[in-house]
């Protein structure tokens, strides 16, 4: 999207899980809207570096950071590094997530804890690492990526749904706490999006997931990214505590 003056020019963004999929699309879109963007990966340095190079090719500052979102100290170190290299983060997108599906009654503690630790704990730790700087400057945007499973449920995804439902509650409560500090907190709820994370879904399950939607198709990461960028801009300055569905008409 071309802009006479990019709406996010001068802003610094950190996008968790942005080496691929929806996170990558969000990072690149924020750069198109004018932001300098730090790319975050869990393990794969090459993928994260490639996205950072793509952003620099757009004329924005960018570099890659690897950090385990389950480890508070690693995210705090990432925050210190970004501050030293670019400045204080204005925009945080909590996108990183994982799935470990299975029937609830057969699900072991390991699968449950892994999903809760990455999805929920990772969101909490990243937010704590970056939000204080936003509060001090009286401006900030936090966008959490959630899921229809956290709203309407999905058989075989009780752990995933519980983690995303908790993030929805976190979003609404944190928005109220952060309002006096000029920090807006919203969530974007993508439906079935064509990414690496969804490629292991069986064809029959995929058809069942798309059947209740209005548009009857999978979404593309870029269709989510544009909504996130809007929420990070001053055009969304009267929006906080909201859950924005980008799901083809699935959720009410």
BAFI-3210 file (N, C-alpha, C; in Angstrom, 3 decimals, decimal comma, padded with zeros to 6 digits):
// residues 252
n [1|2|3|4|5|6|7|8|9|10|11|12|13|14|15|16|17|18|19|20|21|22|23|24|25|26|27|28|29|30|31|32|33|34|35|36|37|38|39|40|41|42|43|44|45|46|47|48|49|50|51|52|53|54|55|56|57|58|59|60|61|62|63|64|65|66|67|68|69|70|71|72|73|74|75|76|77|78|79|80|81|82|83|84|85|86|87|88|89|90|91|92|93|94|95|96|97|98|99|100|101|102|103|104|105|106|107|108|109|110|111|112|113|114|115|116|117|118|119|120|121|122|123|124|125|126|127|128|129|130|131|132|133|134|135|136|137|138|139|140|141|142|143|144|145|146|147|148|149|150|151|152|153|154|155|156|157|158|159|160|161|162|163|164|165|166|167|168|169|170|171|172|173|174|175|176|177|178|179|180|181|182|183|184|185|186|187|188|189|190|191|192|193|194|195|196|197|198|199|200|201|202|203|204|205|206|207|208|209|210|211|212|213|214|215|216|217|218|219|220|221|222|223|224|225|226|227|228|229|230|231|232|233|234|235|236|237|238|239|240|241|242|243|244|245|246|247|248|249|250|251|252]
n.u [000,846|000,794|001,894|001,648|002,844|004,190|002,221|003,365|005,875|008,988|008,375|009,149|009,099|008,483|008,131|007,000|007,860|008,331|009,718|008,564|005,461|002,388|003,531|005,840|004,616|003,311|005,494|006,769|004,704|004,334|006,742|006,327|004,439|006,010|007,461|010,402|011,602|012,058|012,945|011,869|012,927|012,632|014,490|015,664|018,069|018,751|016,295|015,102|017,003|016,723|014,180|014,618|016,447|014,789|013,119|014,935|015,487|013,274|013,856|013,859|015,035|016,302|016,848|017,641|016,581|017,147|015,299|014,044|010,759|009,676|011,353|011,958|014,212|015,573|013,907|013,959|016,645|016,607|015,002|016,696|018,773|017,501|016,812|019,356|020,316|018,354|016,442|013,685|011,023|007,987|005,833|004,438|003,939|002,444|002,829|003,911|003,435|002,282|001,090|-000,168|-001,920|-004,645|-006,835|-008,465|-008,724|-006,701|-004,459|-001,207|000,655|002,896|002,335|000,265|001,491|003,562|002,227|000,809|002,955|004,487|002,530|000,840|002,505|004,687|003,552|002,959|005,541|006,895|005,363|005,758|008,452|008,612|006,627|006,976|008,588|006,886|004,857|006,251|006,708|004,194|002,872|001,937|001,517|000,045|-000,500|-002,142|-002,066|-004,665|-007,092|-009,843|-010,366|-010,066|-012,369|-014,756|-014,147|-012,636|-012,638|-010,166|-008,292|-007,966|-005,911|-004,642|-006,836|-007,408|-005,098|-005,249|-007,729|-007,139|-005,324|-007,010|-008,581|-006,506|-005,825|-008,126|-008,217|-005,659|-005,786|-007,421|-005,808|-003,658|-004,655|-004,547|-001,933|-001,615|-001,276|-002,409|-004,221|-004,966|-006,471|-006,024|-007,879|-007,233|-008,653|-008,600|-005,575|-003,362|-000,541|002,670|002,109|-000,413|-000,378|-000,319|-002,858|-005,486|-007,176|-009,977|-010,586|-009,864|-011,833|-014,079|-013,505|-013,637|-016,238|-018,238|-017,668|-018,200|-016,892|-015,716|-013,068|-009,488|-007,572|-005,017|-001,716|-001,090|-003,544|-004,175|-002,078|-002,410|-004,542|-003,436|-001,399|-002,962|-004,165|-001,951|-001,486|-002,143|-004,637|-006,227|-006,723|-008,811|-009,441|-009,339|-008,822|-010,169|-011,268|-010,486|-011,892|-010,517|-011,392|-012,811|-015,503|-016,237|-016,395|-018,838]
n.v [-001,195|002,075|005,126|008,639|009,818|007,524|005,839|004,737|005,748|006,222|004,717|001,882|-001,574|-004,811|-008,094|-011,087|-014,430|-014,048|-015,042|-016,509|-017,376|-015,998|-014,143|-013,270|-011,985|-009,922|-008,489|-007,553|-006,034|-004,035|-002,717|-001,733|000,131|001,959|001,454|000,636|-002,617|-005,292|-008,566|-011,606|-014,842|-018,276|-020,408|-020,664|-019,061|-018,358|-018,109|-015,955|-013,924|-013,627|-012,489|-010,065|-008,944|-008,605|-006,619|-004,523|-004,030|-002,626|-000,179|000,240|000,058|-002,945|-005,966|-009,339|-011,306|-013,982|-015,759|-017,624|-017,700|-018,765|-018,266|-015,904|-014,260|-014,290|-012,824|-010,375|-009,757|-009,504|-007,241|-005,304|-005,344|-004,450|-001,868|-000,742|-000,893|000,196|001,709|002,486|000,150|000,688|-000,709|-003,826|-007,018|-009,879|-012,748|-015,310|-018,832|-022,195|-025,499|-028,487|-030,885|-033,046|-035,552|-034,509|-036,213|-038,004|-036,512|-035,818|-034,315|-033,023|-032,140|-030,364|-028,450|-027,476|-026,068|-024,141|-022,825|-021,733|-020,227|-018,722|-018,046|-017,053|-014,791|-013,239|-012,851|-011,505|-009,188|-008,051|-007,502|-005,389|-003,451|-001,491|000,554|001,688|002,655|004,618|006,512|007,203|006,203|003,534|000,347|-002,764|-005,813|-008,789|-012,026|-014,199|-016,874|-018,542|-020,875|-020,220|-018,852|-020,037|-022,666|-025,896|-029,220|-031,439|-029,516|-028,538|-027,642|-025,682|-023,971|-023,203|-021,739|-019,622|-018,533|-017,571|-015,573|-013,815|-012,927|-011,748|-009,684|-008,007|-007,248|-006,136|-003,994|-002,225|-001,637|-000,378|001,851|004,468|005,123|005,581|003,357|001,112|-001,889|-004,628|-007,444|-009,700|-011,979|-014,516|-016,718|-019,882|-019,874|-019,826|-021,196|-022,459|-023,582|-024,657|-026,641|-029,328|-030,120|-032,335|-033,050|-033,507|-032,504|-029,875|-029,105|-029,294|-027,263|-025,006|-025,021|-023,702|-021,048|-017,842|-017,114|-019,423|-020,266|-020,538|-018,043|-015,618|-014,845|-012,125|-010,900|-010,838|-009,334|-006,671|-005,749|-005,857|-003,921|-001,623|-001,447|-000,751|001,827|005,435|005,719|003,935|004,945|005,103|002,625|-000,066|-002,998|-004,685|-007,466|-008,406|-009,992|-011,875|-013,918|-015,030|-014,888|-016,623|-016,521|-015,168]
n.w [000,000|-001,030|000,502|001,013|003,226|005,256|007,686|009,997|010,238|011,756|013,950|016,037|015,816|017,228|016,422|017,436|016,571|013,796|011,623|009,666|007,946|009,228|010,981|009,612|007,414|008,776|009,860|007,512|006,411|008,366|008,005|005,426|006,046|007,238|009,590|011,530|011,965|014,166|013,701|014,967|015,891|016,938|016,704|014,129|012,581|009,936|008,525|009,925|009,499|006,744|006,483|007,797|006,006|003,817|004,792|005,177|002,525|001,831|002,732|005,451|008,854|010,219|012,018|013,035|015,822|017,980|020,332|023,057|023,760|026,000|028,019|030,288|030,768|028,335|026,643|027,932|027,553|024,788|024,553|025,708|023,827|021,481|022,268|022,536|019,909|018,151|019,555|021,831|021,819|020,143|019,192|019,723|018,545|019,413|018,168|018,024|018,168|018,890|018,061|019,459|018,869|019,906|021,389|024,353|026,619|026,243|026,192|027,140|029,883|028,870|026,221|026,796|028,504|026,849|024,796|026,299|027,513|025,363|023,910|025,765|028,067|026,641|025,407|027,665|028,801|026,707|026,535|029,076|028,842|027,049|027,488|029,473|028,493|026,606|028,271|029,684|027,712|027,007|024,794|022,784|021,130|021,349|019,879|019,918|018,591|018,141|018,122|016,466|017,866|020,509|020,961|019,891|020,136|019,379|018,554|019,713|020,146|022,753|024,434|022,861|022,392|025,039|025,642|023,802|024,434|026,962|026,277|024,978|027,149|028,614|026,841|026,947|029,662|030,065|028,322|029,713|031,923|030,689|029,409|030,725|030,199|027,537|025,942|023,653|023,445|021,579|019,859|017,143|015,304|013,453|011,026|009,409|008,016|005,284|005,967|007,138|009,610|009,411|007,538|008,128|008,632|008,072|004,956|005,080|007,618|007,153|005,301|006,946|008,741|007,135|006,248|007,973|007,484|005,893|003,540|002,573|002,107|002,608|004,324|003,484|004,684|004,314|004,382|007,018|008,006|007,122|008,682|011,234|010,963|010,606|013,175|014,619|013,959|014,073|013,060|014,324|016,831|018,610|019,477|021,617|023,568|021,882|019,861|016,787|014,136|011,567|009,729|007,644|008,128|010,192|013,107|015,397]
ca.u [000,000|001,622|001,464|002,401|003,667|003,859|001,591|004,178|007,227|009,628|008,032|009,960|008,226|009,032|007,102|007,450|007,552|008,180|010,614|007,778|004,018|001,673|004,469|006,653|003,773|003,091|006,736|006,983|003,652|004,661|007,812|005,694|003,735|007,004|008,139|011,591|011,045|012,948|012,420|012,165|012,815|012,911|015,678|016,246|018,698|018,736|014,966|014,910|017,874|016,167|013,075|015,227|017,011|013,644|012,651|015,941|015,330|012,185|014,372|013,672|016,028|015,839|017,794|016,983|016,892|016,659|015,006|013,020|009,747|009,339|012,390|011,807|015,505|015,943|013,139|014,495|017,901|016,229|014,543|017,879|019,501|016,756|016,953|020,714|020,545|017,370|015,671|012,592|009,969|006,670|004,815|004,714|002,956|002,646|002,346|004,481|002,491|002,489|-000,031|000,104|-003,313|-004,974|-007,999|-008,180|-008,617|-005,447|-003,363|-000,270|001,024|003,933|001,675|-000,490|002,400|004,309|001,370|000,547|004,196|004,841|001,487|000,422|003,660|005,471|002,879|003,130|006,936|007,234|004,679|006,461|009,778|008,575|005,556|007,366|009,053|005,696|004,188|007,048|006,577|002,761|002,387|002,318|000,524|000,249|-001,486|-001,995|-002,690|-005,414|-007,601|-011,244|-010,423|-010,203|-013,671|-015,854|-013,664|-012,343|-012,312|-008,775|-007,399|-008,288|-004,753|-004,479|-007,956|-007,238|-004,041|-005,709|-008,784|-006,480|-004,742|-008,134|-008,871|-005,366|-005,961|-009,192|-007,851|-004,479|-006,214|-007,922|-004,676|-002,729|-005,304|-004,039|-000,566|-001,595|-000,921|-003,615|-004,021|-006,013|-006,132|-006,516|-008,303|-007,253|-009,223|-007,663|-004,684|-002,448|000,832|003,327|001,506|-001,684|-000,245|-000,493|-004,276|-006,017|-008,082|-011,353|-010,668|-009,815|-013,169|-014,978|-013,188|-014,048|-017,669|-019,064|-017,281|-018,959|-016,112|-015,430|-011,685|-008,438|-007,037|-003,591|-001,076|-001,135|-004,872|-004,094|-001,044|-002,937|-005,371|-002,501|-000,753|-003,964|-004,313|-000,736|-001,395|-002,999|-005,996|-006,963|-006,444|-009,978|-009,711|-008,539|-009,570|-011,019|-010,859|-010,868|-011,938|-010,086|-011,615|-013,716|-016,885|-016,481|-016,833|-019,905]
ca.v [000,000|003,283|006,235|009,871|009,754|006,247|006,078|004,254|006,261|006,569|003,749|000,672|-002,713|-006,126|-009,075|-012,421|-015,468|-013,371|-015,574|-017,168|-017,385|-014,756|-013,202|-012,678|-011,048|-008,749|-007,715|-006,879|-005,018|-002,908|-001,983|-000,984|001,258|002,919|001,113|-000,206|-003,854|-006,348|-009,886|-012,569|-016,264|-019,132|-021,229|-020,630|-017,763|-018,057|-017,614|-014,629|-012,985|-013,391|-011,534|-008,768|-008,417|-008,172|-005,350|-003,499|-003,716|-001,649|001,090|000,367|-000,611|-004,239|-007,045|-010,515|-011,712|-015,297|-015,837|-018,575|-016,900|-019,404|-017,890|-014,472|-013,577|-014,145|-011,708|-009,149|-009,478|-009,023|-005,859|-004,462|-005,274|-003,584|-000,492|-000,283|-000,824|001,005|002,574|001,832|-000,429|001,331|-001,654|-005,236|-007,967|-011,210|-013,664|-016,650|-019,820|-023,584|-026,421|-029,894|-031,309|-034,399|-035,644|-034,027|-037,295|-038,712|-035,546|-035,814|-033,006|-032,388|-031,404|-029,251|-027,426|-026,864|-025,086|-023,038|-022,079|-020,929|-019,285|-017,796|-017,532|-016,246|-013,498|-012,504|-012,452|-010,481|-007,941|-007,466|-007,035|-004,190|-002,487|-000,399|001,666|002,328|003,391|005,800|007,495|007,483|005,773|002,171|-000,543|-004,201|-006,598|-010,214|-012,888|-015,240|-017,928|-018,915|-021,956|-019,589|-018,191|-020,983|-024,005|-026,834|-030,541|-031,815|-028,383|-027,951|-026,905|-024,492|-023,078|-022,636|-020,720|-018,450|-017,905|-016,811|-014,365|-012,896|-012,309|-010,887|-008,502|-007,132|-006,689|-005,281|-002,752|-001,327|-001,188|000,435|003,038|005,740|005,343|005,765|002,103|000,433|-003,343|-005,290|-008,763|-010,071|-013,371|-015,099|-018,044|-020,815|-019,100|-020,695|-021,054|-023,712|-024,124|-025,323|-027,575|-030,716|-030,385|-033,259|-032,427|-033,575|-031,534|-028,542|-028,831|-029,060|-025,958|-023,941|-025,107|-022,689|-019,681|-017,202|-017,014|-020,799|-020,418|-020,146|-016,705|-015,464|-014,081|-010,683|-010,405|-010,590|-008,326|-005,319|-005,391|-005,593|-002,627|-000,590|-001,322|-000,138|003,201|006,417|005,574|003,092|005,553|004,985|001,195|-000,823|-004,088|-005,275|-008,680|-008,186|-011,266|-011,940|-015,366|-015,429|-014,893|-017,788|-016,173|-014,155]
ca.w [000,000|-001,063|001,351|000,851|004,432|005,901|008,995|011,113|010,075|013,013|014,992|016,110|016,100|017,518|016,081|017,820|015,593|012,507|010,596|008,627|008,130|009,524|011,593|008,553|006,663|009,625|009,929|006,233|006,241|009,244|007,322|004,321|006,664|007,688|010,844|011,620|012,521|014,638|013,371|016,026|015,630|018,082|016,507|012,787|012,298|008,505|008,155|010,518|008,790|005,405|006,616|008,108|004,755|003,008|005,351|004,853|001,102|001,749|003,221|006,895|009,677|010,701|012,272|013,593|017,189|018,387|021,767|023,456|024,447|027,275|028,991|030,535|030,667|026,932|026,086|028,527|026,844|023,455|024,730|025,914|022,569|020,557|022,760|022,238|018,463|017,427|020,439|022,530|020,983|020,206|018,737|019,978|018,028|019,989|017,144|018,123|018,679|018,500|018,242|019,759|018,924|020,322|022,276|025,707|027,583|025,998|026,097|028,255|030,433|028,056|025,139|027,376|029,008|025,750|024,131|027,224|027,752|024,188|023,502|026,827|028,805|025,712|025,268|028,917|028,958|025,715|026,904|030,227|028,427|026,204|027,740|030,363|027,669|026,026|029,348|030,016|026,629|026,846|023,470|022,453|020,529|021,511|019,141|020,189|017,583|018,830|017,244|016,706|018,848|021,818|021,042|019,654|020,441|018,295|019,085|019,513|020,393|024,052|024,948|022,022|022,674|026,373|025,602|023,050|025,221|028,025|025,676|024,754|028,445|028,893|025,991|027,438|030,963|029,921|027,672|030,752|032,734|029,912|028,837|031,248|029,727|026,092|025,277|023,186|023,402|020,814|019,348|015,812|015,344|012,109|010,843|008,782|007,156|004,538|006,467|007,494|010,822|009,111|006,419|008,552|008,865|007,070|003,981|005,580|008,719|006,540|004,739|008,069|009,320|006,213|005,979|008,643|007,139|004,822|002,306|002,121|001,641|003,534|004,176|003,239|005,761|004,039|004,746|008,453|008,265|006,915|009,836|012,336|010,709|010,897|014,624|015,157|013,487|014,733|012,539|015,274|018,134|019,500|019,583|022,565|024,164|020,853|019,172|015,388|013,422|010,168|009,737|006,585|008,598|011,037|014,462|015,449]
c.u [000,880|001,031|002,285|003,369|003,295|003,342|002,430|005,624|007,793|009,309|008,945|009,067|009,034|007,905|007,610|007,017|007,410|009,136|009,864|006,285|003,395|002,628|005,349|005,850|003,516|004,335|006,972|005,945|003,905|005,773|007,249|004,942|004,705|007,793|009,485|011,181|012,151|012,247|012,835|011,981|013,127|014,264|016,399|016,777|018,587|017,385|014,742|015,760|017,329|015,022|013,618|015,827|015,908|013,127|013,649|015,862|014,188|012,615|014,207|014,808|015,453|017,024|017,023|017,482|016,336|016,457|013,914|011,977|009,305|010,284|012,385|013,113|015,911|015,169|013,589|015,813|017,621|015,768|015,720|018,657|018,818|016,901|018,320|020,920|019,625|016,672|014,541|011,529|008,650|005,546|005,283|003,581|003,318|002,013|002,802|003,476|002,836|001,224|000,501|-001,252|-003,469|-006,201|-007,626|-007,908|-007,316|-004,226|-002,487|000,075|002,024|003,315|000,940|000,451|003,163|003,496|001,093|001,798|004,568|003,794|001,166|001,614|004,517|004,878|003,077|004,567|007,341|006,603|005,388|007,814|009,728|007,594|005,990|007,854|007,901|004,991|004,927|006,878|005,136|002,266|002,847|001,164|000,949|-000,877|-001,177|-002,731|-003,341|-005,973|-009,087|-011,393|-010,574|-011,539|-014,805|-015,453|-013,415|-011,954|-010,870|-007,790|-007,701|-007,128|-004,548|-005,592|-007,851|-006,192|-004,527|-006,863|-008,208|-005,879|-005,840|-008,494|-007,756|-005,474|-006,966|-008,825|-006,664|-004,834|-006,714|-006,784|-003,801|-003,341|-004,771|-002,637|-000,480|-001,194|-002,212|-003,317|-005,219|-005,555|-006,710|-006,730|-008,352|-007,974|-008,178|-006,855|-003,664|-001,014|001,400|002,645|000,248|-001,570|-000,417|-001,953|-004,819|-007,063|-009,523|-011,567|-010,675|-011,188|-014,177|-014,752|-013,683|-015,557|-018,499|-018,733|-018,170|-018,217|-015,653|-014,030|-010,733|-008,047|-005,550|-002,975|-001,171|-002,492|-004,981|-003,177|-001,566|-003,779|-004,486|-001,852|-001,711|-004,095|-003,103|-000,620|-002,295|-004,423|-006,856|-006,850|-007,623|-010,398|-008,772|-009,429|-010,455|-010,406|-011,379|-010,775|-011,488|-010,166|-012,585|-015,170|-017,228|-017,078|-017,920|-019,344]
c.v [001,243|004,389|007,465|010,024|008,472|006,452|005,658|004,733|006,708|005,631|002,524|-000,481|-003,963|-007,126|-010,459|-013,438|-014,934|-013,862|-016,274|-016,943|-016,030|-013,717|-012,513|-011,638|-009,779|-007,877|-006,920|-005,773|-003,805|-002,061|-001,162|000,236|002,229|002,557|000,439|-001,447|-004,824|-007,681|-010,861|-013,998|-017,049|-019,837|-020,963|-019,248|-017,394|-017,494|-016,198|-013,578|-012,646|-012,392|-010,147|-008,130|-007,905|-006,816|-004,229|-003,096|-002,728|-000,287|001,311|-000,347|-001,930|-005,137|-008,169|-010,810|-013,112|-015,295|-016,871|-017,824|-017,521|-018,976|-016,363|-013,714|-013,362|-012,999|-010,381|-008,761|-008,955|-007,569|-004,911|-004,281|-004,330|-002,122|000,068|-000,059|000,162|002,044|001,779|001,328|000,299|000,337|-003,072|-006,064|-009,343|-012,243|-015,105|-017,627|-021,216|-024,369|-027,811|-030,555|-032,752|-034,396|-035,268|-035,174|-038,076|-037,799|-035,572|-034,405|-032,277|-031,559|-030,181|-028,113|-026,724|-025,776|-023,895|-022,187|-021,194|-019,844|-018,254|-017,193|-016,645|-014,866|-012,635|-011,996|-011,367|-009,145|-007,271|-006,882|-005,687|-003,106|-001,310|000,813|002,414|003,185|004,681|006,895|007,845|007,203|004,345|001,404|-001,988|-004,907|-008,070|-011,015|-014,069|-016,236|-018,151|-020,032|-021,413|-018,910|-019,205|-022,426|-024,839|-028,167|-030,893|-030,704|-027,726|-027,153|-025,599|-023,478|-022,427|-021,530|-019,457|-017,745|-017,074|-015,518|-013,344|-012,176|-011,355|-009,581|-007,517|-006,480|-005,738|-003,961|-001,742|-000,790|-000,185|001,737|004,361|006,090|005,498|004,535|001,363|-001,047|-003,978|-006,677|-008,929|-011,578|-013,942|-016,448|-018,983|-020,065|-020,041|-020,430|-022,440|-024,392|-024,940|-026,404|-029,034|-031,066|-031,251|-032,580|-032,408|-032,589|-030,118|-028,158|-028,536|-027,685|-024,813|-023,905|-024,025|-021,252|-019,141|-017,287|-018,358|-020,972|-020,099|-018,696|-016,744|-014,606|-012,570|-010,074|-010,151|-009,397|-006,907|-004,835|-005,070|-004,222|-001,473|-000,372|-000,661|001,342|004,129|006,389|004,733|003,636|005,490|003,526|000,563|-001,869|-004,826|-006,557|-008,566|-009,518|-011,094|-013,432|-015,849|-015,498|-016,097|-017,425|-015,110|-012,800]
c.w [000,000|-000,189|000,999|002,020|005,151|007,324|010,189|011,027|011,424|014,155|014,902|016,570|016,376|017,306|016,455|016,768|014,184|011,431|009,474|008,895|008,360|010,105|010,580|007,778|007,465|009,669|008,655|006,028|007,130|008,629|006,161|004,839|007,333|008,919|010,596|012,416|012,934|014,391|014,464|015,536|016,886|017,924|015,192|012,438|010,830|008,062|008,677|009,813|007,406|005,458|006,932|006,859|003,847|003,488|005,055|003,387|000,867|002,281|004,708|007,631|010,188|011,015|012,963|014,997|017,401|019,901|021,988|024,281|025,765|028,388|029,139|030,308|029,214|026,274|026,683|027,865|025,444|023,526|024,905|024,615|021,585|020,982|022,408|020,747|017,748|018,296|021,079|021,552|021,233|019,968|019,040|019,389|018,578|019,059|017,350|018,724|018,199|018,752|018,552|019,967|019,406|021,215|023,712|026,672|027,434|026,021|027,342|028,699|029,544|026,927|025,680|027,780|027,884|025,075|025,046|027,434|026,571|023,945|024,580|027,566|027,899|025,501|026,503|029,051|027,961|026,080|028,080|029,818|027,725|026,658|028,613|029,573|027,027|027,072|029,665|028,980|026,309|025,438|023,227|021,845|020,805|020,767|019,381|019,118|018,297|017,808|017,513|017,725|020,258|022,012|020,931|019,912|019,199|018,930|018,750|019,769|021,739|024,624|024,181|022,314|024,035|026,380|024,905|023,759|026,356|027,485|025,367|026,051|028,857|028,112|026,571|028,774|030,857|029,246|028,704|031,623|031,994|029,384|029,411|030,759|028,212|025,311|024,929|022,979|022,703|020,399|017,955|015,811|013,927|012,113|010,273|007,734|006,539|004,979|006,756|008,678|010,531|008,050|006,827|008,842|007,731|006,202|004,487|006,722|008,181|005,970|005,850|008,690|008,446|005,996|006,679|008,247|006,025|003,501|001,765|001,545|002,769|003,289|003,879|004,341|005,563|004,407|006,245|008,728|008,112|008,081|011,041|012,163|011,009|012,401|015,275|014,811|014,294|014,185|013,468|016,696|019,100|019,639|020,606|023,228|023,185|020,286|017,744|014,647|011,962|009,804|008,664|007,004|009,463|012,387|014,429|015,853]
res [x|x|x|x|x|x|x|x|x|x|x|x|x|x|x|x|x|x|x|x|x|x|x|x|x|x|x|x|x|x|x|x|x|x|x|x|x|x|x|x|x|x|x|x|x|x|x|x|x|x|x|x|x|x|x|x|x|x|x|x|x|x|x|x|x|x|x|x|x|x|x|x|x|x|x|x|x|x|x|x|x|x|x|x|x|x|x|x|x|x|x|x|x|x|x|x|x|x|x|x|x|x|x|x|x|x|x|x|x|x|x|x|x|x|x|x|x|x|x|x|x|x|x|x|x|x|x|x|x|x|x|x|x|x|x|x|x|x|x|x|x|x|x|x|x|x|x|x|x|x|x|x|x|x|x|x|x|x|x|x|x|x|x|x|x|x|x|x|x|x|x|x|x|x|x|x|x|x|x|x|x|x|x|x|x|x|x|x|x|x|x|x|x|x|x|x|x|x|x|x|x|x|x|x|x|x|x|x|x|x|x|x|x|x|x|x|x|x|x|x|x|x|x|x|x|x|x|x|x|x|x|x|x|x|x|x|x|x|x|x|x|x|x|x|x|x|x|x|x|x|x|x]
***
